[in-house]
Amino acid sequence: MAGELGQQTVELGSVVRRAAEESYLALRELVEKSQAESEGKGAYGGGRQRSDSEKKIDLLKFIARTRQRMLRLHVLAKWCQQVPLVQYCQQLGSTLSSHETCFTQTADSLFFMHEGLQQARAPTFDVPSALEIMLTGSYQRLPRCIEDIGSQNKLSPAEEKHALQKLDTSVRYKLLVTPRPKEVSKVSVTDGIAVFHIDGECKVLLTLGYRGNLDLWRILHMELLVGEKSGPVKLEERRRFTLGDDIERRMAVSENPFSVLYAILHEFSIQLAMNTVIRQARVLCQGRWKEAIRCELITDSTSGQTGNAALMQLALDGELDLSGAGLKLNYWLDGKSSVPAESDLSPFIKIEAGQDMQIKCQHSSFILDPLTDKEATLSLDLCCIDVEKLILKAIACNRHTRLLDIQRQLCKNVQISQSPEDVILKRDVNVAKAPHKCRK
């Protein structure tokens, strides 16, 4: 007999047996109590004996309790005969409930499927017209009125001038109410086209009308200014279109679109510049600077310890992410190829993009600029990246600093004096600043 959820099941025979035992024990207790009272009177004579009326009342209470218990057992036995029917009804109820859930889910699925079919249905193609155009190269059933309308699509010069003036006003207003990053050096507007200049990085042509919305910006053209002596780095048309589309989508959902524009193009320009620096350094290591410098690629995975040529090749092939990467250039090597990079004490230049996404060039030691006798500042011109020129400047500054150290050491030595026969090396500062003018 299955009980309710959370209750234990008990066999009907166990219940009947327990009821019979309890009735028998109660009757036995009643009889023994009566016998004890009778024996106590004859033996002691001092105890109170119940009357016949009280004994009859106890007997009637026992009979009533036993009768009520047996009646409940009878009702329970009658109910147990209908348990299979109750279980069957419960199973039917659960089955119907599951069917109702399935029907509800099916109705919901059909509703969403109907909406999807409205969009996924195949269009009714005009096959006869397509065959006519494919075979004859023309379409004879085109209405003549369409030809008349097509000739009126072009605006007149006056209408075109008026439209450009309105667009120019809208662009200037949007530029005034939209905040711009301070890194945007120059902004100009001509015929409804805004030109953004970011020094050393890029130039962008913008206008209004992204996807037909005159409140959103649209990119017309992007020109990268990052380059080498041979000219700016060329960007594939497909990659340029993908980059511009991504920037347009992000600008459309941003409250500060120009900040999004600058952030993406600045990060892209820095990565492109680092790629150019690594490529130039690799060419120098394989060319005439082969025995004079050593290049090490610094990444998060290598922790700046060993920049192998394999890592540099991966970076140039595009298989290694250059975000957060840097380059370490050692010069004035001791000529021993067996010396590990960790124990090499030769001076080096570290080129990397900092947390502010600006390329920084740091020297391993303090060096002085021979032209100003102040601390030398090493930097790269993103419009004309030249790693060899940077190395030459570092060598000149380091050489000047070491010569000054030698001079101070010699001045401290009182035993060394200058004679008229000594050779004195002098350097013309004007020649150092502009050597090409003096050669002329």
Residue pairs with C-beta under 8 A, 6 or more apart in sequence:
1 9
1 10
1 11
1 12
1 80
1 83
2 9
2 83
2 87
3 9
3 10
12 76
12 77
12 80
15 73
15 76
16 73
19 69
19 70
19 73
22 69
23 66
23 69
23 70
26 62
26 65
26 66
27 62
27 66
30 58
30 59
30 62
34 55
37 47
37 49
37 50
38 49
40 47
40 49
41 47
41 49
129 139
129 141
132 138
132 139
132 140
133 139
155 163
164 191
164 192
167 191
167 192
167 207
167 208
168 189
168 190
168 191
168 192
170 192
170 208
170 214
171 189
171 192
171 193
171 194
171 206
171 207
171 208
172 189
174 208
174 215
174 217
175 187
175 189
175 194
178 256
178 257
178 258
179 256
179 258
179 259
180 187
180 258
181 258
181 259
181 262
183 198
183 199
183 262
183 266
184 196
184 197
184 198
184 258
184 262
185 197
185 198
185 199
186 195
186 196
186 197
187 194
187 195
187 196
187 197
188 194
188 195
189 195
192 207
192 208
193 205
193 206
193 207
193 220
194 205
194 206
194 207
195 203
195 204
195 205
195 206
196 203
196 204
196 205
196 206
196 258
196 261
197 203
198 204
198 225
198 262
198 265
198 266
198 269
200 225
200 226
200 269
200 381
200 382
200 383
201 224
201 225
201 226
201 265
201 266
201 269
201 382
202 222
202 223
202 224
202 225
202 226
202 265
202 269
203 222
203 223
203 225
204 219
204 221
204 222
204 223
204 261
204 265
205 219
205 220
205 221
205 222
206 217
206 218
206 219
206 220
207 217
207 218
207 220
208 214
208 215
208 216
208 217
208 218
209 216
209 218
210 216
210 217
210 218
210 248
210 251
210 252
211 252
213 252
216 248
216 251
216 252
216 257
217 248
217 251
217 252
217 257
217 261
218 248
219 244
219 247
219 248
222 240
222 243
222 244
222 265
223 232
224 232
224 233
224 235
224 269
224 272
225 232
225 269
225 382
225 383
226 232
226 233
226 269
226 272
226 273
226 276
226 382
226 383
226 385
227 233
227 276
227 382
227 383
227 384
227 385
228 276
228 280
228 384
228 385
228 386
229 384
229 386
232 383
233 272
233 276
243 264
243 268
246 264
247 260
247 261
247 264
247 265
250 260
250 264
251 257
251 260
251 261
254 260
266 357
267 323
267 357
269 382
270 353
270 357
270 358
270 359
271 322
271 323
271 353
273 359
273 380
273 382
273 385
274 322
274 325
274 326
274 327
274 351
274 352
274 353
274 359
275 315
275 316
275 322
276 385
277 327
277 351
277 359
277 380
277 385
277 387
278 295
278 297
278 312
278 315
278 316
278 322
278 325
278 327
279 316
280 385
280 386
280 387
280 388
281 293
281 295
281 312
281 327
281 329
281 387
282 295
282 309
282 312
282 313
282 316
284 293
284 295
284 387
284 388
284 391
285 293
285 294
285 295
285 309
289 388
289 391
291 333
291 335
292 331
292 332
292 333
293 329
293 330
293 331
293 333
293 391
294 329
294 330
294 333
294 341
294 344
295 307
295 312
295 327
295 328
295 329
296 304
296 305
296 306
296 307
296 327
296 328
296 329
296 330
296 341
297 307
297 308
297 311
297 312
297 315
297 325
297 326
297 327
297 328
298 304
298 307
298 325
298 326
298 327
298 328
298 350
298 352
299 307
299 311
299 320
299 324
299 325
299 326
300 324
302 311
304 326
304 328
305 341
305 342
306 341
307 327
307 328
311 320
314 320
315 322
315 325
324 353
325 352
325 353
326 350
326 351
326 352
326 353
327 350
327 351
327 352
328 348
328 349
328 350
328 351
329 348
329 349
329 350
329 351
329 387
329 391
330 341
330 344
330 346
330 347
330 348
331 346
331 347
331 348
331 349
331 391
331 394
331 395
332 346
332 347
332 395
332 398
333 344
333 346
334 344
334 346
347 363
347 364
347 365
347 394
347 398
348 363
348 364
349 361
349 362
349 363
349 364
349 378
349 390
349 391
349 394
350 361
350 362
350 363
350 364
351 359
351 360
351 361
351 380
351 390
352 359
352 360
353 359
353 360
354 360
359 380
359 382
361 378
361 379
361 380
361 390
362 378
363 376
363 378
363 394
363 397
363 398
365 398
365 401
366 375
366 401
367 375
367 376
367 394
367 397
367 398
367 400
367 401
368 374
368 375
368 376
368 397
368 400
368 401
368 404
369 375
369 376
369 377
369 397
369 400
370 396
370 397
370 400
370 427
370 432
371 429
371 432
371 433
376 393
376 394
376 397
378 390
378 393
378 394
380 386
380 390
410 416
428 438
430 438
431 438
